Amino acid sequence: MKKIEYSYEQHKLKWWHALLLLLLMVGTFLIVQERWNTAAAWPQGEIQREEGMVFGTFYHITYRSTGSMEDSIKAVLQQVDRSLSPFNKESTITAINENTSTKVDPMLAEVFLLACNISTQTDGAFDITVAPLVNLWGFGFKNMDNVSPQKVDSLRKYVGIEKVKLNGGRLTKTSSEVMLDCSAIAKGYGVDAVGKMLERNGIQSYMVEIGGEVRLRGCNPQGKDWSVGISKPEEGGGGGMEQVIHTTNMSMATSGNYRNFYVKDGKKYAHTIDPRTGYPVQHSILSSTVLAEDCATADAYATSFMVLGLDSAKAVLKKHPELQAFFIYSTKDGGTDEWCSPGLEKLLTK
C-alpha cells in the first residue's frame, strides 16, 4: 500500500490513519452540533440573565451568549420607550397626542400599520385610538361613578382607527382630540425588538419577557423547550398556575388576570373597554392567552379576544390558523372553565 508522507512530521502515516482522523473530526463536529440542535444543556458560563424595569413593569431576559448584551438590551428598550410610551413626555406618541408633531419614527409607524391590520381582522375590537375612552373610565374603572352616556357619546366620535392616516412618515388625525394608546401592543413590540436584536447578534436561544409578554427561541438552559405559566384567575392572587405551556420559537401574550375584573350581578367581568361601544365589555373571558410568531401580534389579539368574547374569538381563530389561544372564562354558576385551540392541547401541562 502506498504511504502518505508528511514532510513537517518526519514520519510516515498510513492512509487509513488519515481517514480515521478525518472521521473522528467529523464525528466530533456532528456530536457537538447534535448536542446543540437537540437542545442540550447550556454550558454554565454561557447563561446570561438581565432584568430591570421598563414601561412601568419588570423585564426578565435569559439568553445563551459568551458575553453580556445588557447595554444593547437597555438601548433597545429605551428606543421603544421614546417611541411608544405615553408616560415619556418626550416620546413620539406623546408629541402626536399633544399635537406638537405629526412626524413618526419607524417603530411607531410599524406598530400603527400592524394595529390597522388587526383592527380590520377583529372588526374594530382592537383599536389604538381608544385612549379618550380609557381616560374617561380611568384605570381599573376608578372613574366609573362619574361616567355618563352623554360623556361616552361625546368621546366616541374621536375613536376609530380610520380617523388616523399614515402618509410619508407623518400621522394625520381628523381631530386634535384623537389620541393614540398603544399599551395593548407596546410591551409585545418591545419584546420583539429585544429578541430581534439578540438574533442579529447571533444569539439563537433566549427568552425575553416584559410584564408577562414573552418571546421564546431555541432551548432553555436545561436543554428543553421553554415553560411558561398561566395564572389562575383568583382574586388576590396566590392561586398558582392554571396551566403551563411548553413551547419554543413562538411568542405568547396574556390579557386580563385575577387582579383586573369587576363584579356585576354576581358575575366577574374583565376591565376592558370595547372601543366600538365605549363601555366595558360584559363577556365571560377572564384571561386571554395568545401564541403567535411575534409578540406584538400575540399582544394585540389577546386584548382583541377580551373584547370579542368567547364565541367571536373562536370565529376569528378559525380564520387565523397561525394563532393559538387559551381562554379562562366565567361560567353561569360563578365558577370558571377553560378552552384552548386544538393545536395547543399537546403543549399544556397542568
N, C-alpha and C positions, 0 to 999 in steps of 0.2 A: 504494500500500500504506500502510495506517495505521501511523504510527510510535508507539513507546512512549516516553514522556518520563519521565525521572528527575529530579526536582527537585533532588536533592542533588548531581548531577553538572553541571548547567548545560549539558548537551549531549544530543543525541538518538541513540538506538541502534535499529537495525533489529531486527525481531522475530527474524530468523534468527540474528542475533548472540547474542541471549539464549539461543536454543535450542542454538546451538553451544557456548556457555559451559556450559550445563547438561549437555550430553552429555560435554564434556571432564571436568567434575567427577565425573559418574557413572562414566565410563570409568576415571578415576584411582583412584576408590574400588574398583572391581572389580579393577583390576590389583593394587592393594595387598592386597586380600582374597585374590585368587587366589595371589599370591606367598606368603602365609602358608599357605593351605589346601593348596597343593601342596608344602608342606614346603621352602620356600626357605631359604637360609642365614640364620642369626640375625645381626642386627647385633652387631658385636663388643662394644659396650657393654652388651648385654643378656644376655650369657653370665655366669651366676653359678655358682660351684663352692664346695661346702663339703665338708670331710672331718674325720674325728676318730675317736674310739673309743667304742664302746658295746657292752654285752653281751659284753665280753671279745674283741671283734673290731673291725675297721675299717669305717667307712661312707664312701661317696663319693656325693655328690649334685650333679647338674648340672641347671640349670633356666633357663628364659627369664623374666627379670624385670628391671624397671628399677632395682630395689633389692634389697639383700641380705635374705634371710629367715633368716639364721644364728641369731638369738636365738629365733625361733619354732621352728625345727627342733630346737634343743637342748632347748627346753621340752617339746616332744612326746616326744622320746626319753627325757628324764628321767621323764616321766609313765609311759611304758611300763615303764621300769626299776623305778619304785616299785611298779608293779602286778605284774609277771610275773617279775622276776629273783630266783632263789633265793639269789643271792650278795649281794643287798642285804638286810641284816639288818632293815631297816625296811619291806620290801615287803609288799604284801598277801598274796602267795603264801607268803612266809616265815611270816607270822602264822598262816596256815591250816595249814601243815605242822608248826609248833611248837605248834599247838592253843592259841594265845593269843587267837585271834579266829575267828569264823565269818563275819564281815561281808566282803562282796566289793565292789570298785569296779566301775564299768561296763565297764572294759577286761577284767578277769578274767572277769566274767560273760559278755561277748561271746565270749571265747576258749573258755570252758567249753562253751557251747552249740554252737559250731562243732565243737569236739573230740568232743562226744557224737554229733553228726550223722555226722562222718567215721568214727568208730568203728563206727557202725551200718553204713555203706556198705562198710566194709572187713572186716566180720566180726571186729572186735576187733583187727585188725592195728595200728591206731593207738589208743593208749591213754595218756592223760597221767597215769595212776596208776602207771606203770611205775617210778617213782622208787626204791622199795626194791630192785628187782632191778638197776637201773643202779648203785646204790650198792654192792651186793654184788659185782658183777663188776668195778667200777672203770672209770674212763675208759680206753679202749683195752684193756680186759680186763686191767689191771695186777694185779688180784687173782685171776686165773684159777686159780692153783695152790691157792688157799685155798677155792675154791668146791666144795661137795659137794652131792649130790642132796638130802640132808637140809636143808641151808640154803636151797636153792631152794624146796623144798616148804613150808618154814616161812614163806616170804615170799609165795608165790603167793596165799595166802588174803587178802592185803591189796591185791592188784592186781585191777583191774576197774572200769571207769568206772561201773558200776551201784552201786558202793559209795560214790558221792558224789552228793548231791542238791542242787539249787539251788532255793531257795524263799524268796520275799520278800526277796531281796538277801542271803541267807545261804547258805553252803555247809555242809552237814552230812555227816559221814563215819560209816560204820558202825563204824569203829575209829580210835583215836588213832594207830595205826600206818600208816594210809593216808596217802600223800604224793602231791603233785602235781609233775609235771615237765613244764613247757611249752616245753622247749628245742627241740622239733621243730616249733614253731609260732610262738614268740615273735618270732624275727627277722622272719619273714614278716609278722606282725601289725604290728611296728614299722615296716616298710617301708610298709605300707598307711596307717598312721596319719600318717606324714610326707606321703605322697602326697595323702591327702585334705585335709590342712591346706593344702598348696600349691594344690589345686584350689579350696578355699574362698576363697583369696586371689586367684583369677582367673588362676592360672598353668596354662596348658594344655599346655606341652611341658616334660617333665622326665624324668630317670632317677634313681631312688632305689635305692641298693644298700647292703645291710648284710650283710657276711660272705658274699657270693655270691648272696644272695637279692635279686631285682630287680623293680621296678615301672616300666613304661615307658608314657609317654603322649606324644602329639604326634610331633614330629620331633626329630632330633639337630641339633647346631649346623651341620652341613653340609647340612641340609635334606632328609635322607633318613630311612628307618626306622632304628631303633637296632640295633646289632650287639652281641651278647653271646656270648662263647665258652664252650665246654665243654671242660675239661681232659682230656687223655689219661690213662688210669689206669695210670701208670707209677711204679714205686717210686722215691722220692727226688725226684720232681717234675722239672721242666725238660723235660717231654715235649711241650710245646706244646699246641695246640688239637686236640681230636678233631673238633669241628665248630664252626661259627659260625652262630648263629641271627639272622636279620634280621626284626624284627617291631616292632610298636608297639601301644599300647592293650591290652597284655597284661602279665601278671606271670609270673616264672619263678623256680623254686627247684630246687636240686640237693642230693641227699642221697647221701653216700658219695663217696669220692675215693681217689686213689692213695696218700694218706698213712694211710688208715684201713682196713686189711684185715689179716687173718691168714692163714697158710698151713697147711692140713691135708691130708695125703696128696698133696702136690704141687699142690693147688688153692687158689686165692685165695677168701677169703670176707670180706665187709664186716663191720665192727664194729657189728653191730646186734642188739639183744635182741628176741626175739619175746615180747611181753607175755603171749601165750596159753600159752606153754610154760615161760617163764623161762630159756630157753637161747639162745645165739647162733644166728642163722639160718645155714643152710647152703644158700643159694640162689646162683645164678650171677650175679645182678646186682651189679656193682661200682659203678655210678653210675646214679642215677635222677634224671632231669630232668623236671619237670612244668611245663606252661604252663596258666595259668588266668586268669580275670579279676582276681582278687585274690591277693596273695602269700601270705596266711595259708593259704588253701586249697591253693595250689601246694606250699607248705612241708610241710603235713601229709600230702598224698598222696604226695609224693616219699619221705618216710620210710615210709609205708604200703607202697609198692611194693617197697622194700628188704626188708621183712618178708615180703610175699606171694610174691615170686619172679616169674619171667617169665610163666609161663602164667596164674597167678591175677591178676597185674597187668593182663594183656591182657583178661581176662574183666571186670574192674572197668571198664576203659576203654570197653568196648563199651556198658556201661550209662550211661556219662557222656560223651556227645559234646562237652560243654563243656570237657573236659580233653584236652590233648595231651601226649604223653610221648616221651622219648628215653632209651633204655637202652643202657649199655655193659655187656656181660656176659662172663663167663669161659666159654671153650669146653672141651670134654673133653680136647683136646690141650694145654691150658695156655695157649692164646692168648686173644685177645679178639675180640668181634664186636659189632655194634650193631644196634638195632632202633628204629624210630620209628613213631609214629602216621601213617597215610596222609596226613592233612591237614597234617602238619608238614614233609613232604619238600620242598615248594616253598620253604620258609623257610631251608633249610640250605645252607651253603657250606663245603666242607672247606678 
